[in-house]
Amino acid sequence: MKALVLVSLVGVMGLTARADEAADLAAIRERYAKIGQAKEVKTETIKFEMESGPLDGTLTRRSYEGGLSAVQLSYSEGDHGGTDENYYFSEGKLFFILVKDSSWQFAPGSTDDKPKTIDTLTESRYYVNKGAIVQVLRRSLTAEGSKKLEGSIAKVENKKVTDDEMGRIYLKRAAVLLTLKTKEEVEKMFAAEES
């Protein structure tokens, strides 16, 4: 009888955890939708370029009515791709991260007269509650030419990711992105990650 009660308790706890996660995800999606509808009140942009390597980009912070804000960190390391990291905050607390990584290489048979590329776009979504990632979804698409990717990736199914090393890096970045004021501070953040 004790085993049956224990199994029942574990089952109920599992259902409660899944219900809590579903409620967290619904609340995160609702806040994200509000940013799309909110009026922007302030924008700040910082351009940066690392002296130690080929990394360069921009950090753009946007503030919206209702205590909402977003930070876009866009950068590339060389000529064959780039990354857009988008961080979303409510009352200064991170709730969502959307990362788009793109890369390209010359396609087989490509010539100087008729250059062709194979392009890859990967989108990662990090749902965050109380400083912890509650779910990661990822989708990726490779196609000939970048124009096909943006419209087609929306048709690719998101897959749950269970262990994501980059999520820890993104959480650390999010903790400082709202405070960075100069290009030197942005560059210092990247330099600290390299060491």
C-alpha positions as CSV (number, residue, x, y, z in Angstrom):
1,M,0.0,0.0,0.0
2,K,2.9,2.4,0.9
3,A,4.4,1.8,-2.6
4,L,1.1,2.7,-4.3
5,V,0.8,5.9,-2.3
6,L,4.4,6.8,-3.1
7,V,3.9,6.2,-6.8
8,S,0.7,8.3,-6.7
9,L,2.5,11.1,-4.9
10,V,5.3,11.1,-7.5
11,G,2.8,11.1,-10.3
12,V,0.9,14.1,-8.8
13,M,4.2,16.0,-8.2
14,G,5.2,15.4,-11.9
15,L,1.8,16.7,-13.0
16,T,2.2,19.7,-10.8
17,A,5.7,20.4,-12.2
18,R,4.5,20.2,-15.7
19,A,1.5,22.5,-14.9
20,D,3.9,25.0,-13.3
21,E,6.2,24.9,-16.4
22,A,3.2,25.4,-18.7
23,A,2.0,28.3,-16.6
24,D,5.5,29.8,-16.7
25,L,5.8,29.4,-20.5
26,A,2.3,31.0,-21.0
27,A,3.3,34.0,-18.8
28,I,6.6,34.4,-20.7
29,R,4.8,34.3,-24.1
30,E,2.3,36.9,-22.8
31,R,5.1,39.3,-21.8
32,Y,6.9,38.8,-25.1
33,A,3.7,39.7,-27.0
34,K,3.3,42.8,-24.9
35,I,6.7,44.1,-26.1
36,G,5.6,43.7,-29.7
37,Q,2.6,46.0,-28.9
38,A,4.3,48.4,-26.4
39,K,5.3,51.9,-27.3
40,E,9.1,52.4,-27.4
41,V,10.3,55.3,-25.2
42,K,14.1,55.2,-25.5
43,T,16.8,53.7,-27.7
44,E,20.5,53.6,-27.0
45,T,23.1,52.0,-29.4
46,I,26.8,51.2,-28.7
47,K,29.1,50.1,-31.5
48,F,32.1,48.0,-30.6
49,E,35.1,46.3,-32.3
50,M,37.6,44.1,-30.5
51,E,41.2,45.0,-31.0
52,S,42.3,41.4,-30.1
53,G,40.3,39.8,-32.9
54,P,37.7,40.0,-35.7
55,L,34.7,40.5,-33.4
56,D,32.6,43.6,-34.0
57,G,29.0,44.6,-33.7
58,T,26.4,46.7,-31.9
59,L,24.5,46.6,-28.6
60,T,21.1,48.3,-28.8
61,R,18.9,48.8,-25.8
62,R,15.2,49.7,-26.1
63,S,12.9,50.7,-23.3
64,Y,9.1,50.4,-23.6
65,E,6.1,51.6,-21.7
66,G,5.1,49.3,-18.8
67,G,8.5,48.5,-17.5
68,L,9.5,46.4,-20.5
69,S,12.9,46.5,-22.2
70,A,14.9,44.6,-24.8
71,V,18.6,44.4,-25.6
72,Q,19.9,43.3,-29.0
73,L,23.5,42.2,-29.1
74,S,24.5,41.8,-32.8
75,Y,28.0,40.7,-33.7
76,S,30.1,38.8,-36.2
77,E,33.5,37.1,-36.0
78,G,34.7,37.4,-39.5
79,D,32.9,37.4,-42.8
80,H,31.1,34.0,-42.8
81,G,28.3,34.6,-40.4
82,G,26.9,36.5,-37.4
83,T,24.8,36.3,-34.3
84,D,21.8,38.3,-33.1
85,E,21.1,37.8,-29.4
86,N,17.8,39.3,-28.2
87,Y,17.2,39.6,-24.4
88,Y,13.8,40.6,-23.1
89,F,13.2,42.1,-19.6
90,S,10.2,43.0,-17.5
91,E,10.9,45.4,-14.6
92,G,14.6,44.6,-15.1
93,K,14.1,40.8,-14.8
94,L,15.1,38.6,-17.8
95,F,12.3,36.4,-19.1
96,F,13.2,35.4,-22.7
97,I,16.2,35.1,-25.0
98,L,16.0,34.7,-28.7
99,V,19.3,33.9,-30.5
100,K,19.7,33.7,-34.3
101,D,23.0,32.3,-35.6
102,S,23.8,32.5,-39.3
103,S,26.7,31.2,-41.3
104,W,27.6,30.6,-44.9
105,Q,30.1,28.8,-47.1
106,F,30.7,28.6,-50.8
107,A,28.6,25.9,-52.4
108,P,30.3,23.1,-54.5
109,G,30.6,24.3,-58.1
110,S,30.6,28.0,-57.1
111,T,32.7,30.2,-59.3
112,D,33.8,33.9,-59.3
113,D,31.4,34.5,-62.2
114,K,28.5,32.6,-60.5
115,P,29.0,32.6,-56.8
116,K,26.7,30.3,-54.8
117,T,26.5,29.9,-51.1
118,I,25.1,27.3,-48.7
119,D,23.6,29.2,-45.7
120,T,22.5,28.0,-42.3
121,L,20.3,29.8,-39.8
122,T,19.7,28.4,-36.3
123,E,17.2,29.9,-33.9
124,S,17.3,29.2,-30.2
125,R,14.6,30.3,-27.7
126,Y,15.4,30.4,-24.0
127,Y,12.4,30.7,-21.7
128,V,13.5,32.1,-18.3
129,N,11.7,32.4,-15.0
130,K,13.3,33.6,-11.7
131,G,16.8,33.6,-13.2
132,A,16.6,30.0,-14.4
133,I,16.0,28.6,-17.9
134,V,12.8,26.6,-17.9
135,Q,12.8,25.5,-21.5
136,V,15.0,25.7,-24.6
137,L,13.6,25.3,-28.1
138,R,15.8,25.2,-31.2
139,R,15.3,24.9,-35.0
140,S,17.8,25.1,-37.8
141,L,17.7,25.2,-41.6
142,T,20.4,25.0,-44.3
143,A,19.6,26.1,-47.8
144,E,21.3,27.5,-50.9
145,G,21.2,31.2,-50.6
146,S,20.2,33.3,-47.5
147,K,17.0,34.7,-49.0
148,K,15.3,31.3,-48.7
149,L,16.1,30.9,-45.0
150,E,14.2,33.7,-43.3
151,G,10.9,32.8,-44.8
152,S,11.3,29.1,-44.6
153,I,12.7,28.7,-41.0
154,A,9.2,29.5,-39.6
155,K,8.1,26.2,-41.1
156,V,10.7,24.2,-39.3
157,E,9.6,22.4,-36.1
158,N,11.2,23.6,-32.8
159,K,12.9,20.8,-30.8
160,K,13.4,20.8,-27.1
161,V,17.0,21.0,-26.0
162,T,17.8,19.4,-22.6
163,D,21.4,20.5,-22.0
164,D,22.6,23.7,-23.5
165,E,26.0,25.1,-22.6
166,M,25.3,28.4,-24.2
167,G,22.3,29.1,-22.0
168,R,24.6,29.6,-19.0
169,I,26.7,32.2,-21.0
170,Y,23.5,34.0,-22.1
171,L,22.3,34.2,-18.5
172,K,25.6,35.7,-17.5
173,R,25.5,38.2,-20.3
174,A,21.9,39.2,-19.5
175,A,23.0,40.1,-16.0
176,V,25.3,42.9,-17.3
177,L,23.7,44.0,-20.6
178,L,21.4,46.6,-19.0
179,T,24.4,48.2,-17.2
180,L,26.9,48.6,-20.1
181,K,27.4,52.2,-21.1
182,T,30.5,52.3,-23.3
183,K,32.0,50.3,-26.1
184,E,35.0,49.5,-23.8
185,E,32.6,47.9,-21.3
186,V,31.0,45.7,-24.0
187,E,34.5,44.7,-25.2
188,K,35.6,44.0,-21.7
189,M,32.5,41.7,-21.3
190,F,33.6,39.6,-24.3
191,A,37.3,39.6,-23.3
192,A,36.3,38.3,-19.8
193,E,34.4,35.4,-21.4
194,E,37.4,34.4,-23.5
195,S,39.7,34.1,-20.5
